[in-house]
Amino acid sequence: MQKLYTSTVSTENLEQEFDVQQTHSIERWDRNKLLLQSEGRGWSNLYVAVATVNSWSGTLNPTGHYCIGFCLRGPAQLRVRVAASSVAQHATLSPRQFLIIPADESSQWTRRGSSEMLMLYLKKELVEAVSRHVFGRPHVKVAIRLGATDPLLEQLALAVLESLQHSAPATTPAFVDTLAWTLATQLLKAHSINTEKNQAISPCYENFRSSMARVQDFIDRSLGEDLSLEVIASQANMSVCGLKRLFQKHHATSPHQYLLERRIAKASRILVETELPISEVALTTGFSSQSHFATAFKKKVGLSPKAYRHEKGAPGQGSATSFNVQLTLA
């Protein structure tokens, strides 16, 4: 039986936020412009920033953590050489492509061009736990990448960006930890040197991917419906008890809490992006009444739906740091 990730890392590490001091801080360089970042959200395994990154040349020292850069807008010409190698890589980084920065090696970079980048830093302890318990490998070696495409990694990165944009800090840590675990799994599955040697993948990853993908897709498509645990469990061809175990293992939460978080996240978007009456927002996102919605929303977000809409701004009047991924990837 596979051990839970939460049993492999101390409670102290899980509760401590993964902050910018543990990263390259690229988004905070004078030549660049920070647009969004995860500081203050309590995310323990993932640090995320969105920034306009401009031309530069220099050395990136190792942070000990794994960095995935996803290009949202604007191509750039890249040249990089890992310190231990005499051969430099060259590539054009275009929108919807990735770069991967080594965790434990310094690297020399030259960049020409301005891009809006989503930078995701995965905590080393998380990646090592995934390597051990999903792939059965005690050592981690991720290949450097420039201009890589990966549809699954892209969808996971955009899901993180969605959480960064729309979810209140109090509602996201458990959900984001799940995304971080899955990001680490895909990073190792598709971009580790071990995987390039075609080592076998643990069946638990395949089971997780197929069962959880069906359940999560079904939930997101059915948020406005009256979803019982029996109905959700049927999507994974398992019992209600099995569904609960699946969510506890891979989400560290219950199906009910996961469903509530997804409903609150969708409601948050509707409140900011539309003028739909709050009573209709409640029904659209599956709440039995406006009062039930208001109570649940305030408990999770800390604001009433009306106050949240007022604070985030009327539709079309985002704050100076707002960021629209649909426009970016258009």
GILINGI-V479698 format. One record per pair of residues at least 24 apart in sequence whose C-alpha atoms are under 10 Angstrom apart, sorted by the first residue. I is the first residue (numbers start at 1). J is the second residue. Records with the same first field share a line. If there is no record, write none. Layout:
# GILINGI-V479698
I=J  J
This chain:
# GILINGI-V479698
1=133  204
2=132  133  134  204  249
3=129  132  133  134  249
4=129  133  248  249  250  252
5=125  126  129  130  132  133  181  249  250  252
6=126  129  249  250  252
7=129
8=125  126  128  129  133
9=125  126  129
12=44
13=44  45  125
14=42  43  44  45  126  177
15=42  43  44  45  173
16=42  43  44  45
17=41  42  43  44  45  46  47  173
18=42  43  44  45  46  47  48  121  122  123
19=43  44  45  46  47  48  121
20=47  48  49  121
21=63
22=47  63  64  65  121  123
23=47  48  61  62  63  64  65  66  67  103  119  120  121  122  123
24=60  61  62  63  65  67  121
25=49  119
26=51  52  53  60  119
27=51  52  53  54  117  118  119
28=52  53
29=53  54
30=54
31=55  56
32=56  114  115  116
33=116
34=116  117  321
35=116  117  118  320  321  322  323
36=118  161  164  165  321  322  323
37=118  119  120  161  164  165
38=120  161  163  164  165  169
39=169
40=169
41=164  167  168  169  170  171  172  173
42=169  170  172  173  174
43=169  172  173  174  175  176  177  180
44=122  123  126  173  174  176  177  180
45=121  122  123  124  125  126  127  173  176  177  178  179  180  181
46=120  121  122  123  124  126  160  173  176  177  179  180  181  183
47=119  120  121  122  123  180
48=118  119  120  121  122  157  160  161  164
49=117  118  119  120  121  161  164
50=116  117  118  119  120  161  164  321  323
51=115  116  117  118  119
52=114  115  116  117  118
53=111  112  113  114  115  116  117  118
54=111  112  113  114  115  116
55=110  111  112  113  114  115
56=109  110  111  112  113  114
57=108  109  110  111  112
58=107  108  109  110  111
59=83  106  107  108  109  110
60=101  102  105  106  107  108  109
61=102  103  104  105  106  107  108
62=101  102  103  104  105  106  107
63=101  102  103  104  105  106  121  123  124
64=102  103  104  105  122  123  124  125
65=101  102  103  104  121  122  123  124  125  126  127
66=100  101  102  103  104  120  121  122  123  124  126  127  142  184  187
67=99  100  101  102  103  119  120  121  122  123  124  144
68=98  99  100  101  102  117  118  119  120  121  122  144  145  153  157  183  187
69=97  98  99  100  101  117  118  119  120  121  145  146  147  157
70=94  95  96  97  98  99  100  115  116  117  118  119  120  147  148  149  153  154  157  158
71=95  96  97  98  99  115  116  117  118  119  147  154  328  329
72=96  97  98  115  116  117  118  158  325  326  327  328  329  330
73=97  114  115  116  117  118  325  327  328  329  330
74=113  114  115  116  117  328  329
75=112  113  114  115  116
76=111  112  113  114  115  147
77=110  111  112  113  114  146  147
78=109  110  111  112  113  146  147
79=108  109  110  111  112  146
80=107  108  109  110  111  144  145  146
81=106  107  108  109  110  144
82=106  107  108  109  144
83=107  108
89=144  145  146
90=146  147
91=145  146  147  148
92=146  147  148
93=146  147  148
94=146  147  148  149
95=147  149  328  329  330
96=147  148  149  150  151  154  329
97=145  146  147  148  149  150  151  153  154
98=145  146  147  148  149  150  153  154
99=144  145  146  147  148  149
100=142  143  144  145  146  147  148  187  191
101=142  143  144  145  146
102=141  142  143  144  145
103=141  142  144
104=141  142
107=144
116=328
118=157  158  160  161
119=157  161
120=157  160  161  180  183
121=180
122=180  181  183  184  187
123=180  184
124=184
126=177  180  181  184  185
127=180  181  182  183  184  185  187  188
128=184  188
129=181  184  185
130=181  182  183  184  185  186  188  205
131=184  185  188  189  192
133=202  204  205
134=185  188  189  201  202  203  204  205  206  208
135=185  188  189  194  195  199  200  201  202  203  204  205
136=199  200  201  202
137=194  199  201
139=194
140=188  192  193  194
141=188  191  192  193  194  195
142=187  188  189  190  191  192  193  194  195  196
143=187  188  190  191  192  193  194  195  196
144=191  192  193
145=191
148=191
150=186  187  190  191
152=182  183  186  187  190
153=182  183  184  185  186  187  190
154=183
155=183
156=180  182  183  186
157=183
158=325
161=323  324  325
162=265  269  323  324  325
163=265
164=323
165=265  268  269  321  322  323  324  325
166=264  265  266  267  268  269  270  272  312
167=261  262  264  265  266  267  268  269  300  301
168=261  264  265  268  297  300  301  302  303  308
169=300  301  302
170=299  300  301  302
171=257  258  260  261  262  264  265  297  299  300  301  302
172=261  262  265  300  301
174=251  252  253  257  258  261
175=250  251  252  253  257  258  261  262
176=251
177=250  251  252
178=247  249  250  251  252  253
179=250  251
181=250  251
182=208  209  250
208=246  249  250
210=236
211=235  236  237  238  243  246
212=236  243  246  247  250  251
215=243  255
216=258  259  262
219=255  258  259  262  263
220=259  262  263  266  285
222=263  284  285  286
223=259  260  262  263  264  266  283  284  285  286  287
224=263  281  282  283  284  285  286  287  288
225=283  284  285  286  287  288
226=285  286  287  288
227=256  259  286
228=255  256
229=255  256
259=286
260=285  286  287  296  297  300
261=296  297  300
263=287  293  296  297
264=293  296  297  298  300  301  305
265=297  301
267=293  297  305
268=297  301  305  308  309  312
269=309
270=309  315
271=305  306  308  309  310  312  313  314  315
272=305  308  309  310  311  312  313  314  315  316  317  318
273=309  312  313  314  315  316  317  318
274=309  314  315  316
275=309  314  315
277=306
278=305  306  309
281=305
